[in-house]
Amino acid sequence: MQINIPEVLAEVREVCERYEQALVNNDLAVLDELFWDSSDTVRYGFAENLYGIEAIRQYRAGQPHRVLPRTILRQQITTYGRDFAINFLEFQRLDVTCPGRQSQTWLRTPLGWRVIAAHVSWLATEQNSF
């Protein structure tokens, strides 16, 4: 298996950037498009565990519509072969003091790259030792 084939890595970087823009601008149509339309899709959030695309859609639809500006502190994308990738991201939201982290597992499908599993959480610090 080849790791980080340059053209595949470029494709995944592009789709991750598209996802990031949709996320910070609360573009539900693009977020929905980029998640795999399957009951096997999983998303763990700050306070929710969502199993299946319908649960993910319902959760997103129920959230307040707001822009969530953030700064990416670090990103690491790794591709495995031509059809599988992971994206790890550390970020800082402007309205939260502790940094956050996000991971996504991407799969190339007939419709393009889709998130099949995702996780987002805050990084515990001495000030917020959850």
C-alpha positions, 0 to 999 in steps of 0.5 A, spaced: 500 500 500 502 506 498 502 512 503 500 519 501 500 518 493 501 526 491 495 526 487 490 523 492 493 527 498 491 533 494 484 531 493 483 529 500 486 536 502 481 540 497 475 536 500 478 537 507 478 545 506 471 544 503 469 541 509 472 546 513 469 552 510 462 549 510 463 547 517 465 554 519 460 557 515 454 552 517 453 550 510 448 544 512 448 542 505 455 541 504 456 538 510 451 533 509 453 532 502 460 530 505 458 525 510 457 518 507 449 517 506 449 511 510 446 508 517 454 506 518 456 513 519 458 515 526 460 522 529 462 523 536 461 530 538 462 534 544 456 532 548 453 527 543 454 520 540 451 520 533 450 513 529 447 513 522 447 519 517 439 520 519 442 522 527 447 526 524 442 530 520 437 531 525 443 533 530 445 539 525 438 541 523 437 542 531 443 546 532 443 554 532 445 557 525 451 561 527 458 562 524 464 558 528 470 562 526 476 558 528 484 558 527 487 551 525 493 550 529 495 543 526 493 539 521 495 532 519 492 528 513 494 521 511 492 517 505 492 510 504 492 507 497 487 511 493 481 510 497 482 511 504 484 517 508 484 520 515 484 527 517 487 530 524 486 537 526 487 541 532 484 548 532 482 554 536 475 557 536 475 564 538 469 563 543 472 558 547 479 558 551 481 551 550 483 548 544 479 543 540 481 537 536 477 533 530 478 527 526 475 524 520 476 518 516 474 519 509 473 514 504 472 515 496 465 513 494 462 513 487 460 520 489 467 522 491 470 523 498 466 522 504 466 522 511 465 515 514 467 517 521 468 523 525 470 525 532 470 532 535 472 534 542 476 539 547 483 538 549 483 538 557 487 543 560 489 545 567 484 550 567 478 545 564 480 538 567 473 536 565 
